[in-house]
Amino acid sequence: MVKRSFAALASLAGILMFVAKRRKRSVPNLPDIQLESIEQSTNAITFRWKEGIGFYRLYREGQLIYSGSDICFSDKGLDPATSYLYTVEMMEITSGPVKIQTATKPEKNDESNILKDLIVTTVVSRSLISLGWEPISGVSEYIIRRNGEKLACVTNCFYTDKTVRQDAEYTYSIEAERILPYSEEDLNEPKFLAAGVIGFFKRGRKREKDATMERFRMTKKIRAIEQVLQSNGKVSETEWRFLYQTFLNNKWIKNPNFFSPYRYFQGDNRGFDPHSSNYRTKAEVHVRLGGGTPHIQFEKDVGETRGYGWTKRMKDRATASSEGMEVEEIGKSSEKAIFRLTHSVKNPLVVSPGCRL
């Protein structure tokens, strides 16, 4: 089983956006703060408010971009695939300011990487925290956790938490899984000309089916609401650590290639554990914010692959190259840093498609 988590933005406002397809409406109807919907395109973000919102001011990254009472406003001229932080001040509503973090669409979706372009929207007010995300193809339900405790299982792509305290920090996770189809078309190397035979031996085996489940976890860490909603100003230096690992949770993975001398590969025999030393690949990104331009540091590592015969005696071991793991800096400002992690690592013992993100 391949499990993934991926982080791509840190903001001084205290909202972390962990990104992993695209749907127009990315937040639920929120009558408490008069918000009806948010829509994204490649160069604009459109806010739709309830009738009766009255006079309000809208800031982007601390800069006033609109003041008035229109129930629809589009912030245009934005960069594609970029995250933005907004502050809304509603003059006729005494519940205080609202922070909204969302993003524009990319010019072209990368269909081979479903986590790369996913838009996740976060809304924070004094009385609630709301998360909205785009659906992942093949996923029918999402589990929501707060600080590790399960809150709900939802079939739609948003969740609103109204049981929040202003002085508490929260870490939300959105978990999902789907079947990762076995594709003989992917095995296009000469070594896999017998893919039809391989497929025959693979069918109907429960353990191999388990290995085709793909799990996702999107995580958002939000500082205390009273800090998030504070007026824009200089924030003390903060360092964030983003840890991304791929791993196989089974102890043994049977090779679907019946003719390979490596009948088994050793799995990592683990679950979600950031402290585990067992993994296929590990990428660690450190982002230091505050005090000027953010600093991004990247470290990477690849775990050893071990191949075994029918009797599960080890026949060979090797470590794949980490050249396919890179971090690209998308944009930096005094308030945020945006980066993209690319990942492609193959099994070094056999010809196989790479594990790509």
C-alpha positions as CSV (number, residue, x, y, z in Angstrom):
1,M,0.0,0.0,0.0
2,V,1.4,3.4,-1.0
3,K,0.5,6.2,1.3
4,R,1.1,9.9,0.6
5,S,1.1,13.2,2.2
6,F,2.4,16.5,0.7
7,A,2.9,20.0,1.9
8,A,3.3,23.1,-0.3
9,L,2.6,26.4,1.5
10,A,3.4,28.0,4.8
11,S,1.8,31.3,5.9
12,L,2.6,33.7,8.7
13,A,-1.1,33.9,9.4
14,G,-0.8,30.5,10.9
15,I,-2.6,28.4,8.3
16,L,-0.6,25.6,6.6
17,M,-1.9,24.4,3.3
18,F,-1.1,20.8,2.4
19,V,-1.8,20.2,-1.2
20,A,-2.8,17.1,-3.2
21,K,-9.1,17.7,-8.9
22,R,-10.6,20.7,-9.4
23,R,-14.1,21.9,-8.7
24,K,-15.5,25.4,-8.9
25,R,-16.9,25.7,-5.4
26,S,-14.4,24.9,-2.7
27,V,-16.2,25.9,0.5
28,P,-19.6,25.1,2.0
29,N,-22.3,27.7,2.4
30,L,-21.3,29.6,5.6
31,P,-24.3,31.7,6.8
32,D,-22.5,32.6,10.0
33,I,-20.1,34.8,8.1
34,Q,-22.3,35.5,5.1
35,L,-20.1,33.5,2.8
36,E,-21.9,31.6,0.0
37,S,-19.1,30.3,-2.2
38,I,-15.6,30.9,-3.5
39,E,-14.8,30.1,-7.1
40,Q,-11.3,29.8,-8.6
41,S,-9.9,30.2,-12.1
42,T,-6.3,30.4,-13.4
43,N,-6.1,34.2,-12.8
44,A,-9.0,35.1,-10.6
45,I,-10.7,34.2,-7.3
46,T,-14.4,35.1,-6.9
47,F,-16.2,35.6,-3.6
48,R,-20.0,35.4,-3.4
49,W,-21.7,36.7,-0.3
50,K,-25.2,36.3,1.1
51,E,-27.7,39.1,0.6
52,G,-27.5,41.6,3.5
53,I,-23.8,41.4,4.1
54,G,-23.7,45.2,4.0
55,F,-20.5,47.2,3.7
56,Y,-17.2,45.2,3.9
57,R,-13.5,45.5,3.1
58,L,-11.5,42.8,1.5
59,Y,-7.7,42.6,1.8
60,R,-5.3,40.4,-0.1
61,E,-1.9,39.8,1.7
62,G,-2.7,42.9,3.9
63,Q,-3.5,45.2,0.9
64,L,-7.0,46.6,0.5
65,I,-8.4,45.4,-2.8
66,Y,-12.1,46.2,-2.4
67,S,-14.5,48.1,-0.2
68,G,-18.3,48.2,-0.8
69,S,-21.4,46.1,-0.5
70,D,-21.5,44.1,-3.7
71,I,-22.5,40.5,-3.1
72,C,-20.0,39.3,-5.7
73,F,-16.4,40.4,-6.2
74,S,-13.7,38.9,-8.4
75,D,-10.0,39.4,-7.6
76,K,-8.4,39.4,-11.0
77,G,-5.0,39.5,-12.5
78,L,-3.6,36.8,-10.2
79,D,-0.9,34.3,-11.0
80,P,-1.9,30.7,-11.8
81,A,-1.4,27.9,-9.2
82,T,-0.7,30.4,-6.5
83,S,-2.0,30.6,-2.9
84,Y,-3.5,33.8,-1.5
85,L,-4.5,34.9,2.0
86,Y,-7.5,37.2,2.3
87,T,-8.9,39.2,5.3
88,V,-12.5,40.2,5.3
89,E,-13.8,43.0,7.6
90,M,-17.6,43.2,7.7
91,M,-18.7,46.6,9.1
92,E,-22.3,45.5,10.0
93,I,-21.4,42.2,11.5
94,T,-19.8,42.3,15.0
95,S,-18.2,38.8,14.8
96,G,-14.9,40.2,13.9
97,P,-12.6,39.7,10.8
98,V,-12.5,36.5,8.7
99,K,-9.3,35.0,7.2
100,I,-9.6,33.0,4.0
101,Q,-6.8,31.1,2.4
102,T,-7.3,29.7,-1.1
103,A,-5.5,29.4,-4.5
104,T,-5.9,29.8,-8.2
105,K,-6.0,27.0,-10.7
106,P,-2.9,25.9,-12.7
107,E,-2.9,26.6,-16.4
108,K,-2.7,22.8,-17.0
109,N,-3.5,20.0,-14.6
110,D,-0.9,17.3,-14.2
111,E,-3.1,14.2,-14.4
112,S,-0.2,12.0,-13.3
113,N,0.1,13.9,-10.0
114,I,-3.3,14.3,-8.3
115,L,-1.8,16.0,-5.2
116,K,0.1,18.7,-7.1
117,D,-2.8,20.9,-8.2
118,L,-5.4,20.3,-5.5
119,I,-6.9,23.5,-4.1
120,V,-7.7,23.5,-0.4
121,T,-9.5,26.5,1.1
122,T,-9.5,27.4,4.8
123,V,-11.9,29.9,6.4
124,V,-11.2,31.0,10.0
125,S,-13.5,33.2,12.1
126,R,-14.0,33.6,15.8
127,S,-16.6,30.9,15.9
128,L,-15.5,28.4,13.3
129,I,-12.8,26.8,11.2
130,S,-14.0,25.5,7.8
131,L,-12.1,23.4,5.3
132,G,-13.0,22.9,1.7
133,W,-11.1,20.8,-0.9
134,E,-11.5,19.5,-4.4
135,P,-12.6,15.9,-4.9
136,I,-10.0,13.2,-5.5
137,S,-11.1,10.8,-8.3
138,G,-12.1,7.4,-7.0
139,V,-12.6,8.6,-3.4
140,S,-16.1,8.2,-2.0
141,E,-15.6,9.4,1.6
142,Y,-13.1,11.4,3.7
143,I,-12.3,11.1,7.4
144,I,-11.7,14.3,9.3
145,R,-9.5,14.3,12.3
146,R,-8.6,17.1,14.7
147,N,-5.4,16.7,16.8
148,G,-5.6,13.0,16.0
149,E,-9.2,12.5,17.1
150,K,-11.8,11.5,14.5
151,L,-14.5,14.2,14.1
152,A,-16.5,13.0,11.2
153,C,-16.7,10.9,8.0
154,V,-18.0,13.0,5.1
155,T,-18.9,12.2,1.5
156,N,-18.8,15.8,0.3
157,C,-15.6,17.9,0.1
158,F,-16.0,20.3,3.0
159,Y,-16.2,20.3,6.8
160,T,-17.0,23.0,9.3
161,D,-15.8,22.8,12.9
162,K,-17.9,25.0,15.3
163,T,-16.4,23.6,18.5
164,V,-13.3,25.7,18.5
165,R,-11.6,27.8,21.1
166,Q,-9.8,31.0,20.3
167,D,-6.7,30.2,22.4
168,A,-6.1,26.7,21.0
169,E,-4.0,25.4,18.1
170,Y,-5.5,22.8,15.9
171,T,-4.1,20.3,13.4
172,Y,-6.7,18.9,11.0
173,S,-6.2,15.9,8.7
174,I,-8.3,14.9,5.8
175,E,-7.8,11.2,5.1
176,A,-9.0,9.2,2.1
177,E,-8.2,6.0,0.2
178,R,-8.9,4.6,-3.2
179,I,-8.1,1.5,-5.2
180,L,-5.0,2.0,-7.3
181,P,-5.8,0.0,-10.4
182,Y,-3.3,-2.6,-11.6
183,S,-2.4,-1.4,-15.1
184,E,-0.7,-3.7,-17.6
185,E,-0.2,-0.7,-19.9
186,D,2.2,0.8,-17.4
187,L,4.4,-2.3,-17.7
188,N,5.7,-1.4,-21.1
189,E,9.3,-2.4,-20.6
190,P,10.6,-5.4,-22.6
191,K,10.9,-7.4,-19.4
192,F,7.1,-7.3,-19.0
193,L,6.0,-8.7,-22.4
194,A,4.3,-11.5,-20.4
195,A,2.1,-9.0,-18.6
196,G,-1.0,-11.0,-19.5
197,V,0.4,-14.1,-17.7
198,I,1.5,-11.9,-14.8
199,G,-2.0,-10.5,-14.5
200,F,-3.4,-14.1,-14.4
201,F,-1.3,-14.9,-11.3
202,K,-2.2,-11.6,-9.7
203,R,-6.0,-11.9,-9.8
204,G,-7.9,-12.8,-6.8
205,R,-5.2,-12.6,-4.2
206,K,-6.2,-10.6,-1.2
207,R,-2.7,-9.6,-0.1
208,E,-1.8,-8.2,-3.5
209,K,-5.2,-6.4,-3.5
210,D,-4.2,-4.7,-0.2
211,A,-1.0,-3.5,-1.8
212,T,-3.0,-1.7,-4.5
213,M,-4.8,0.6,-2.0
214,E,-3.6,4.2,-2.1
215,R,-4.1,6.4,0.9
216,F,-4.0,10.1,1.1
217,R,-3.7,12.5,4.1
218,M,-4.0,16.3,3.7
219,T,-3.0,18.2,6.9
220,K,-3.6,21.7,8.0
221,K,-2.1,23.1,11.1
222,I,-3.8,26.3,12.4
223,R,-2.5,28.5,15.1
224,A,-4.7,29.9,17.8
225,I,-7.6,31.7,16.2
226,E,-6.8,34.9,18.2
227,Q,-3.4,34.9,16.6
228,V,-4.7,34.1,13.1
229,L,-7.2,37.0,13.2
230,Q,-4.9,39.6,14.6
231,S,-4.2,42.7,12.5
232,N,-1.5,42.4,9.9
233,G,1.8,43.2,11.3
234,K,5.3,41.9,11.8
235,V,5.3,38.4,13.0
236,S,8.2,36.8,14.9
237,E,10.4,34.4,13.1
238,T,8.9,30.9,12.8
239,E,10.2,27.7,11.3
240,W,8.1,25.0,9.8
241,R,9.2,21.4,9.1
242,F,7.4,19.5,6.3
243,L,8.0,15.8,6.3
244,Y,6.9,13.7,3.3
245,Q,7.4,9.9,3.2
246,T,6.3,7.1,0.9
247,F,6.1,3.7,2.5
248,L,4.7,0.2,2.1
249,N,2.7,-0.8,5.2
250,N,2.9,-4.5,4.7
251,K,5.8,-6.6,5.9
252,W,6.1,-8.5,2.6
253,I,5.2,-7.4,-1.0
254,K,4.8,-10.2,-3.5
255,N,6.2,-9.4,-6.9
256,P,3.4,-9.7,-9.6
257,N,6.0,-10.7,-12.1
258,F,5.9,-14.5,-11.8
259,F,9.2,-15.0,-13.8
260,S,11.3,-12.6,-11.7
261,P,14.0,-14.0,-9.5
262,Y,12.8,-11.6,-6.8
263,R,9.5,-13.2,-5.7
264,Y,9.1,-10.9,-2.7
265,F,10.2,-7.4,-1.6
266,Q,10.5,-6.3,1.9
267,G,7.9,-3.8,2.9
268,D,8.2,-1.2,5.7
269,N,5.7,-2.8,8.1
270,R,4.4,0.5,9.4
271,G,1.6,3.0,9.4
272,F,1.5,6.8,9.6
273,D,4.4,7.5,11.9
274,P,6.6,10.6,11.3
275,H,9.3,9.2,13.6
276,S,9.6,5.8,11.8
277,S,13.0,5.0,10.3
278,N,11.4,2.7,7.6
279,Y,10.4,4.3,4.3
280,R,10.8,4.0,0.6
281,T,11.6,7.7,0.2
282,K,11.8,10.7,2.5
283,A,11.7,14.4,1.7
284,E,12.1,17.0,4.4
285,V,11.6,20.7,3.8
286,H,12.4,23.3,6.3
287,V,10.8,26.8,5.8
288,R,11.8,29.7,8.0
289,L,9.4,32.7,7.9
290,G,9.7,36.1,9.4
291,G,12.5,38.6,9.4
292,G,12.5,39.1,5.6
293,T,12.5,36.7,2.7
294,P,11.7,33.1,3.7
295,H,14.4,30.5,3.6
296,I,13.7,27.0,2.2
297,Q,16.0,24.1,2.9
298,F,15.5,20.6,1.3
299,E,16.8,17.2,2.5
300,K,16.1,13.9,0.8
301,D,16.8,10.2,1.3
302,V,15.9,6.8,-0.3
303,G,15.4,3.6,1.7
304,E,17.1,0.4,0.7
305,T,15.2,-2.1,-1.5
306,R,15.7,-5.8,-0.6
307,G,14.7,-8.6,-3.0
308,Y,13.9,-12.2,-1.8
309,G,13.3,-15.5,-3.5
310,W,10.5,-18.0,-3.0
311,T,11.8,-19.1,0.4
312,K,12.1,-15.4,1.5
313,R,15.9,-15.6,1.6
314,M,17.4,-12.3,0.5
315,K,18.9,-12.4,-3.0
316,D,20.0,-8.8,-3.4
317,R,19.8,-5.3,-2.1
318,A,20.1,-1.9,-3.7
319,T,19.2,1.8,-3.1
320,A,17.6,3.8,-5.9
321,S,18.9,7.2,-7.0
322,S,17.3,10.3,-5.4
323,E,17.8,12.4,-8.5
324,G,14.1,12.4,-9.2
325,M,13.3,14.1,-5.9
326,E,13.5,17.9,-6.2
327,V,11.9,21.0,-4.7
328,E,11.0,24.0,-6.9
329,E,10.4,27.4,-5.2
330,I,7.3,28.9,-6.7
331,G,7.1,32.1,-4.9
332,K,8.2,33.8,-1.7
333,S,7.2,37.0,0.2
334,S,7.5,38.3,3.7
335,E,4.2,36.4,4.6
336,K,4.5,33.1,2.8
337,A,6.6,30.6,0.9
338,I,5.2,28.4,-1.9
339,F,7.1,25.4,-3.2
340,R,6.5,22.3,-5.3
341,L,7.9,18.9,-4.5
342,T,8.5,16.6,-7.5
343,H,9.1,12.9,-6.9
344,S,10.0,10.0,-9.1
345,V,11.9,7.0,-7.8
346,K,12.0,3.5,-9.2
347,N,12.7,0.0,-7.8
348,P,16.4,-0.4,-8.4
349,L,16.3,-4.3,-8.6
350,V,13.7,-4.7,-11.4
351,V,12.4,-2.7,-14.4
352,S,9.3,-1.0,-13.2
353,P,7.3,2.3,-13.3
354,G,8.6,4.8,-10.9
355,C,6.7,6.0,-7.8
356,R,5.8,9.4,-9.0
357,L,4.1,12.5,-7.4
